[in-house]
């Protein structure tokens, strides 16, 4: 029986080069999310960058070369090129394939027994238009019931050995996926029953295959075993060696995604595969089949390791602790404080049920399966919301409840779960229903992650804030007559620091005081050691502009106040963008505007 | 119901016609009737052309034009201020947007303008934006004049209609107008091709005769 290398031990000491980004905060995330389409899709033909000695050798020689030191990492890594290194080179794959090539006609019985990867189209008539929403709507049995998976046990982390032991019997289990989302759980069960069941179903399967006219040489499309083994063996060692090259968990996942995408593209075009893939699988299903195969031979063996790497990134960046703290804080909040005010929130029994579903979700390796469980959770939330009222709820109500649920579940690991799905899901599926609820979960989690900061920025409890908001509305509603605020010689200036958040002071600023003078006043009041790096900014809802030294903040304020429509704005004393990372500035802008201009 | 628009039916036999799929995002202040508007649209259609979804925050509905079925995947957003920062995640990649305000609440109109501005600056360059002045049935409480919104929409290049989710006034018309405005030979629309065929967009060989709206040409994107 082919032995797999178990997932490697937790990665070594932190790398000096790792200048972590803090976990993406919502606005930054939003900006970041603009990027992936550009960087994620791989070119049709794997476009390989410069040669990467260590990996090329590792993959093409019979012996892996994990002892090679990782390549020196440039200060600012060219991520694209780097991913290209990581993704396989054409030649490498070709060689691996030809070495491992099996006879074109593989006997069907041999396939499942040999630990080979079997890829088969599962029920094409159904899968052809497969979408995440299909999965969701078919899971309508999803009531308040617990999982019906008998193998499911609480808190049991899927160990690599479980995969190992069970690998062979479930090789063909992709066939079974039409049976619904329970398939993957079989991977965690004991192999024998499944094996037996598989054999029993064979006749049905072959009938089905004939029906859709797919000839698979009587068996399955085989990705050669040796390739598969090399595949993740090399990949694991390569991932281990090059962990330091990744700047964040997200970056790491994107590399994995790109690897899978390129591998898929390669396999589609490769003449090395015999028989050609087109002869085995209807054209419109090839991608799905390959995607599933990638999940199986890349994500499945690497799952534990991916989790370790992601967690490690979080711990090293401090994001883990921040997340835990914020989750704990958010958990203490009443539903109203999280914006749940028009529907009764889920009770503790429902929360426990949702927790169990989330635990089950975290045991899956396939991002699609995870998403389908996430959809079940969302559906459960809707059921709870609707049970109380019978009406349909949109995002105004759903998102606060989801945020509340995530806070109550108090599962910090969900953050990496969501990231895993966001980054590894087949990009074409991100547009549909699964993508929608994934986005919502991501957003809700981002809010929770920044809960403390948000609170700090608001300073006030939500009730007071509401009162204040109403007051602010009233006040600004009659803008036609200038208020005393327009004339008084005070200016509220907030100091925004990367590490300590925001503090605001009211300064005595006369109408003809220049920005330059206000800056020196700020330097003094806020005790800034390096005032040359700071400047005064006018931050409005959508802009942040640095004020020129000779402008007059009071007159700017007066102009803004005299506009017919109240615009929320703040004067913020902060680092100039070229002096520091721009990200926090953007982030805090969001918080700033929640404070009324006093 | 005044909602059966002319020049197109919102339902019909799905088809040999081409199918275009678009992501549409709903923006607007809390409680202006974003979801009511969409629910009215979706519920007003025949069931067989609806796609079941788990809830009303995401809905999918097809509209039939002459030779094309336009399928909208409708992403609702939370209008509360605290969720504002999440909005770009929702409108990213959207090919259409409906910005909704409440004609009885001027501040929601101002908010709508801010959304339009944000979309025009940050969303996909070719996004089709429609402005909906909702709650038109509450004419006696009107505080945003039709002409004001109309002028703004003209100046800004938006579709504009006053709607009422309650009476269904202009609801279907609005979606039909958007559907007609959608580029049917859109090469920037990665969704429809991929979703109907489940193929890798990165693969130039992934042409399919089932690709709609010139989707075949989109595979190079």
Interface residues (C-beta under 8 A of the other chain):
Chain A: X26 X27 X29 X30 X31 X33 X34 X37 X41 X42 X43 X44 X127 X128 X129 X130 X131 X133 X136 X137 X261 X264 X265 X268 X269 X283 X284 X285 X286 X287 X288 X339 X375 X378 X379 X381 X382 X392 X393 X394 X395 X396 X398 X399 X400 X427 X428 X431 X432 X433 X436 X437 X439 X440 X442 X443 X446 X447 X454 X473 X541 X542 X565 X590 X594
Chain B: X23 X26 X30 X31 X34 X35 X36 X38 X39 X51 X52 X53 X54 X55 X56 X57 X58 X60 X73 X75 X76 X77 X78 X79 X80 X81 X82 X83 X84 X85 X86 X87 X88 X89 X90 X92 X93 X107 X110 X114 X117 X118 X121 X122 X190 X191 X194 X195 X196 X197 X198 X199 X200 X201 X202 X203 X204 X205 X206 X208 X210
